[in-house]
Amino acid sequence: MGVDISGILEKRQIELGDLQGTRVAVDAYNTIYQFVSAIRQPDGTPLSDSNGMPTSHLIGLLHRNVRLISAGIRPFYVFDGFPSELKAATLEKRKQIKIRADEKYREAVEKKDMAKAYSYAMQTTRLTEDMIEESMRILDLMGIPYMTAPADGEAQASQMALKGDVWAIASQDFDSLLYGAPRLVRNLNMSGRRKMPGRREFREVHIEMIELEPNLRRLGISREQLVDIAILVGTDFNEGVRGVGAKKGLAAMLKDGSIESSQYAESIPAELLSRVRETFLHPSFIQDYGLEWRQPDGEGLTEFLCHEHEFSRESVEEALAGLKLADVTRQQSLDRWS
């Protein structure tokens, strides 16, 4: 879910080709969640094989990564580790939203309102341990590296970007900027013509680039103040101040410099304020990780997808051909990032 500070950030529309020759750390949970939410039957039922095993996450990871690699991009997936205890309230809130969405989904199906059923079905999305394990397995078979962070995947990915090991973070959430990532790429995995949830219309979704330092200079604030704005708005680790959005939070920082010096000083307990700041400004991360991209295991990928999950051999062979062709054509553009 992340923090809603979109209103004060300047975004730049880019094309996939603009990322050629870069390493991009992908927020794995965020990305897989998108695939499972969006890749569904018309009535909202998740795609699955004849044994009832979900396949949306595998379809999304297979075809999207072929596209990224073919474009000369090296994706590196970072999975979330153990959630902070500060996130407990947010996780419970999300659970209750899904329970209510489940009820509304069943009601919509009974009324044969498939548009609403699809919309509510997207809100019921849950990632299971099996989905995560299978996601790691397909990445491994495709030769794409991944890791599990000690806590938030975005925190780990941001530290990798600060070290220069990856060029940008791919996520829908803005939290990466709070963790210090120099560049955030949004809509990387869901760009193109997309149906609007619950409506019979489509819109074009473009890839966006948000750069941290240029935004901070334009706004006239520091990263620490951006974190304070986020805390006022509300993050996954704290409830925000009622009635305060990103623009009001920005005004407070420009006028007073910090939460403690503002009119909102008494709205957030000092200990909580300190802990949330620490979470964003000094996150837990692993310094020892591998960044090795390998040739895909064609036989293993075919066995996994075709024999275990009933993918068509033609679609898997086509994906493998794309990966092998990309390995030859991308190498020159990627050498400078090795």
Secondary structure, 3 states (H helix, E strand, C coil): CCCCCHHHCCCEEECHHHHCCEEEEEEHHHHHHHHHHHCECCCCCECECCCCCECHHHHHHHHHHHHHHHCCEEEEEEECCCCCHHHHHHHHHHHHHHHHHHHHHHHHHHCCCHHHHHHHHHHCCCCCHHHHHHHHHHHHHHCCCEEECCCCHHHHHHHHHHHCCCCEEECCCCHHHHCCCCEEEECCCCCEEEECCCCCCEEEECEEEEEHHHHHHHHCCCHHHHHHHHHHHCECCECCCCCCCHHHHHHHHHHHCCCCCCCCCCCCCHHHHHHHHHHHHCCCCCCCCCCCCCCCCHHHHHHHHHHHHCCCHHHHHHHHHHHHHHHHHHHHHHHHHC
